[in-house]
Amino acid sequence: MRRNQIWSLTELPGDYTDKTDRLMEEFLISSVMADLLIKRNLVDSQKVRDYLRPAYESLSDPFLISGMEKAVLRIQAAIKDNERIVIYGDYDADGICSIVILKEALSLLVSGIEYYIPNRFDEGYGLNSEAIQMLSEGGCQLLITVDCGIGSVEEVELARRLGIDVIITDHHQPGEILPEAVAVLNPKLDDYADNFDLAGVGVAFQLVRALAQGYEIINPREYLELAALATVADIVPLSGDNRILVREGMIQLKSTERLGLQALLDISGLSGKDLQYRNIGYILAPRLNAAGRLAEANSAVELLLSRSEMEARTLAENLGILNSTRQGIESVIFDEAREEALDRVGQGDSVLVMAREGWHQGVLGIVASRLADAFGRPVLLVSLDGEQGKGSGRAIPGFNLFQALKDCRQYLSNFGGHRLAAGVTLHKSQIDSLRKALNELAANAWEDPDEVQKITVDSVINARQIDFQLLKEIEQMEPFGLGNPSPLFMLRQAMIIKPRRVGKKQDHLKFSVESDGRLMDAIGFGMGVLPDLHCDNQYYDLIFEPGLNSFKGKNTVQLKVSDLKLSDEPFNPILFHDYPTSKITRPFFESFEGAIKKVINNGDPVLIMYPSVRCLNKHLPGLRNIFPPNLLAPVHGCVQEVERNRNIKALKAGNRQVFLTTSHFFRSKLSKMDLNSGIKGITLWSEDLPSPGALNWQRFDREAINSVVTPEKWLSSEEIGSRPRIIYTNRKATLQRLYKPEDITEAGIEDIGCRIKRREEFMSKATGCYFWDGTFGGGLPRIAGSELILGDVPFGDYEIVSCLAQLVDPLPTLFKLFSDEDIEWNRWYLDQLYPDYGALLGLHEKLLGKDKTVCAFLDIANANPKVDAWRGGRELALGSGLRILSEIGLIRKSNGSWEVRSRDLNTAELADSPYYQEGSEEKNLFDRFITMHNLKEC
């Protein structure tokens, strides 16, 4: 069901409370927003201010880019001498916008500025000798590259010999040898964080800013919209200068006066709409890129330079047609490549290298990107033309594609790019060798891709925190993209209501989410492929982005769901299953709860029978992590009478619920009732199993886990040592006595999610003990442990086997740390929880006082000396005693007080108290446990 195998939660640093409070107060933001900032290492007030309110004035100094001064001086000389200047650019949106910015700026200073874009199919990427020769023959004296040139050592040398000076502006990864140009502008040659990740357009924009310092006629702000468009299109990290360029440029783009952009917005259906950052990457940029992918990129440049509405409209419409054609070609290649990718994944490839004759080179990068997202692996697609091939590759985080190609350069004719994207040329005969080499590199330097398909969550929030205020705060974090991802939130234990598939291909999932009494709209794009959800009877965890949905003039918060899973599935199953295969069997509780789910999902009621109330209560937190409250219906002697009778009525009616009972209550009450024939029965560790009968019982017995439950030997606390061990405890005093700073405990924690987190922490450590209390189920994963220490006395076999079932090792060694005094303490505790006949008789006498013929009234709200004298500090026993006396009619509640009846208490009456009877069974189980395993010291 889930898309990502691992869900990872970003943790806050240990000491963050003061920082959260300070940011909330200083910037008037919610705790959710403050935590998001801290997790992005934004704590300093000035850094937070720059992040939330990026300003043009905060752009880095353009002269921080080495070579900038030389470039400016050479351009100034060319302008002064009226030299012939040519701008040489790439054919993608980055190169196109860079050309337009530089051409318009230089045209303010000198006429005749030309540009040249190589043909993708005939010339390929970057500078080439034929183009240099042609430009030389045309009289070019100064050649300025944009978004290319950093690897063109030989071509720049040719230009120098032909009398052409070259200024290189680029952002791609430099090689070991740089071209001998007049100036090389590439932020990756420097080490300034703010400008290091500039796109090609960012470098060109900084060159224009540097020129503007000597020419007031140049206003760099006029080009911000183009800088924003190209920066988003080139998928560079949106931090530092890039964040400012996109944020400021987006403001300008929304009210653009550039005719070409107006026409492009119009034919894209965005004119007059509230433009969003995602519209750039998914709608505008593909249309600009379509020109270079399928034809000549010059038409896109002319569109952005156009001063004629009619011309701009025509050019924009042509780009729209090209883009539609591109989409069709892309779809065909994607389907073909996907089929081969499935085969290669089946063969165990970590890097997918695929080649085919006739694949259109112009769309290989897009298809590679889609496949990388779909398979969670780097992808390299090669289009073959006879014996030669040209290809494009896309990586995923964690794999440096440029470095990998560099290490395999012996198989390549040429290559270039950066960590996440690259282009190659190679001979057909080298494809198999390249594939093998890349996969060998991945095996040695990269994790198994099947184990890194993970999604990182920023914060777990509740439904009450999802509101318009949160949307406004998140809006301040835009633009989102590489380096500044949109925050992802997790909502736990939510109900999915009325899921339905939508979209032309039924590939999206639309549903409502109910949590904390709130009902919210949700949509999961691409999630229509998920199997049918059992949405009305199980809890789900969701990972989502909150967004604004407008429909018929009404605005609502909508959850854009990225992934979902059942609440009882672990966030990181790999962490708990990374053991030798021989030791792995399906976890006992997964099978047990799977049987419960199967019945409920089939629409039938299920009755679960536990050996005791205590055992049932140990499972309740787990059940509450799976099922909503309305499905859980306890039916046993410790349930209050009104609730118990209501649940018995539902059981008889055959309502689809999870009914929870005990062996004693079933034997004494339920087995004598006329129960619905559709009920399915499941027993857990019951000593006296009922006959199959009408309920068709499914049994989960202790023998299915481990029949050896007798502890091996006694230990002292000094013998525990520091190596990892599991310690069972059921008393605070024991935990306080044994606990050390390096230890971890889940004992007493009600929330299953918190327990799972503690187990993850323990599994990642090599030292310390782990304390637990026998709580089980609900997705609690098994953990490693070959030794189980009983720090306290279990109350029955079921508490030991519940611990054993949560260990991976099938035959752990059991040690006991308790004494005879601890055994007696358990008996004392059970006597307080379930008072015996003598204690109840004493309580009744104290309530009546000396005159046993007179009814008395006990006001529970006041400290009654009669009761205090009997209680002797035993608050637990008092509550239990009053309950039992009430159940047999010796006291009766009246207007907040208890009316005490004066008749004698006899033992036969105690059979009428369900609570007393459950307690007697609990005590019997404990006594049999102690006797059977001879747990007293000799």
WOLINMO-V736083 format. One record per helix or strand. SS is the DSSP state (@ for helix, = for strand). FROM is the first residue (numbers start at 1). LEN is the number of residues. Records with the same first field share a line. If there is no record, write none. Layout:
SS->FROM-LEN + FROM-LEN
This chain:
=->6-4 + 85-5 + 114-4 + 142-5 + 165-5 + 183-3 + 351-7 + 378-8 + 388-7 + 414-4 + 421-7 + 454-4 + 459-2 + 481-1 + 484-1 + 489-14 + 508-8 + 518-7 + 540-12 + 554-13 + 572-1 + 606-5 + 632-3 + 658-5 + 680-5 + 698-3 + 713-2 + 723-1 + 725-4 + 744-2 + 767-1 + 769-4 + 783-1 + 787-4 + 807-1 + 813-4 + 856-4 + 891-4 + 897-4
@->17-11 + 31-9 + 45-8 + 56-3 + 62-3 + 68-13 + 93-15 + 129-9 + 153-9 + 187-3 + 200-13 + 220-14 + 241-14 + 259-9 + 277-18 + 298-8 + 309-38 + 361-15 + 401-7 + 409-3 + 428-18 + 449-3 + 463-3 + 468-8 + 573-5 + 581-3 + 588-14 + 613-12 + 629-3 + 641-13 + 663-6 + 670-3 + 693-3 + 702-3 + 717-3 + 732-7 + 752-12 + 797-8 + 820-14 + 837-12 + 865-7 + 875-13 + 907-6 + 914-19
